[in-house]
């Protein structure tokens, strides 16, 4: 995929992973920015990350934990970024090949073709 598509995929997955455990029914007011404390969690390189974050107008504007913010910035720069969502939990990988390797996708395909 090209870099722009990966960026939008990353943002959509990132927004999906933020939740506050409450109903997201908000009264929209065009004249007001909403600052909503939320949480973000994901796995990268077999390590789980969690942080509180601030969402303004449905966009993450600030991630509290420095390490999580640094990882998200690193992921945002990766043009080959791949993600998997299992049971609502997001896992990020540096490439599609890593996903295939972890879940043995190439072996399954080649076995079915024989």
C-alpha positions as CSV (number, residue, x, y, z in Angstrom):
1,X,0.0,0.0,0.0
2,X,1.2,3.5,-0.5
3,X,2.1,5.7,2.4
4,X,-1.1,7.8,2.4
5,X,-3.3,4.7,2.7
6,X,-1.1,3.3,5.5
7,X,-1.4,6.6,7.3
8,X,-5.2,6.6,7.1
9,X,-5.3,2.9,8.1
10,X,-3.0,3.7,11.1
11,X,-5.2,6.6,12.2
12,X,-8.4,4.6,11.9
13,X,-7.0,1.7,13.9
14,X,-5.6,4.1,16.4
15,X,-9.0,5.8,16.9
16,X,-10.6,2.4,17.2
17,X,-8.2,1.5,20.0
18,X,-9.0,4.5,22.1
19,X,-11.9,4.0,24.5
20,X,-13.0,5.5,27.8
21,X,-15.2,2.7,28.9
22,X,-18.2,5.0,28.7
23,X,-20.8,5.7,26.1
24,X,-19.5,7.8,23.2
25,X,-22.8,9.6,22.9
26,X,-21.8,13.2,22.8
27,X,-23.8,16.3,22.0
28,X,-22.0,17.9,19.1
29,X,-21.5,21.6,19.3
30,X,-19.7,23.2,16.4
31,X,-18.5,26.1,18.4
32,X,-16.8,24.0,21.1
33,X,-13.8,21.7,21.1
34,X,-14.3,18.6,23.2
35,X,-11.4,17.5,25.4
36,X,-12.1,13.9,26.3
37,X,-9.7,11.8,28.4
38,X,-9.4,8.3,27.0
39,X,-7.1,5.3,27.0
40,X,-5.1,3.7,24.2
41,X,-3.6,0.2,24.2
42,X,-1.8,-1.9,21.7
43,X,0.9,-4.5,21.2
44,X,4.1,-3.9,19.3
45,X,7.0,-6.4,19.1
46,X,5.3,-8.7,21.6
47,X,5.1,-5.9,24.2
48,X,1.9,-4.3,25.4
49,X,1.6,-0.6,25.7
50,X,-1.0,1.5,27.5
51,X,-1.5,5.2,28.1
52,X,-4.2,7.7,28.8
53,X,-4.7,10.2,25.9
54,X,-6.6,13.3,25.2
55,X,-9.0,13.4,22.3
56,X,-10.2,16.6,20.8
57,X,-12.8,16.6,18.0
58,X,-12.4,12.8,17.6
59,X,-8.6,13.0,17.1
60,X,-5.9,12.0,19.5
61,X,-4.1,15.2,20.4
62,X,-1.9,14.1,23.3
63,X,-0.6,10.8,24.6
64,X,0.4,11.0,28.3
65,X,3.1,8.3,28.4
66,X,6.4,9.3,26.8
67,X,7.3,5.7,25.7
68,X,3.9,5.1,24.1
69,X,4.0,8.5,22.3
70,X,7.5,7.7,21.0
71,X,6.3,4.2,19.7
72,X,3.3,5.7,18.0
73,X,5.5,8.4,16.3
74,X,7.8,5.6,15.2
75,X,4.8,3.5,13.8
76,X,3.5,6.6,12.1
77,X,6.7,6.9,10.1
78,X,6.6,3.2,9.0
79,X,5.3,3.1,5.4
80,X,5.1,-0.8,5.6
81,X,3.1,-0.8,8.9
82,X,0.7,-3.7,9.3
83,X,-1.9,-4.3,12.0
84,X,-4.0,-7.2,13.2
85,X,-7.1,-6.8,15.4
86,X,-7.9,-9.9,17.5
87,X,-10.7,-9.8,20.0
88,X,-10.7,-6.0,19.9
89,X,-6.9,-5.8,20.7
90,X,-4.6,-4.2,18.2
91,X,-1.2,-5.6,17.3
92,X,1.2,-3.6,15.1
93,X,3.9,-5.1,12.9
94,X,6.7,-3.5,10.9
95,X,5.6,-5.2,7.7
96,X,3.0,-7.6,6.3
97,X,5.8,-10.3,6.1
98,X,6.0,-10.2,9.9
99,X,2.3,-10.8,10.2
100,X,2.6,-13.7,7.8
101,X,5.5,-15.1,9.7
102,X,3.9,-14.8,13.2
103,X,0.6,-16.4,12.1
104,X,2.2,-18.9,9.6
105,X,0.0,-17.5,6.8
106,X,2.5,-18.4,4.0
107,X,2.7,-22.0,5.2
108,X,-1.1,-22.4,5.2
109,X,-1.4,-21.0,1.7
110,X,1.3,-23.2,0.3
111,X,-0.1,-26.3,2.0
112,X,-3.6,-25.6,0.6
113,X,-2.2,-25.2,-2.9
114,X,-0.4,-28.6,-2.9
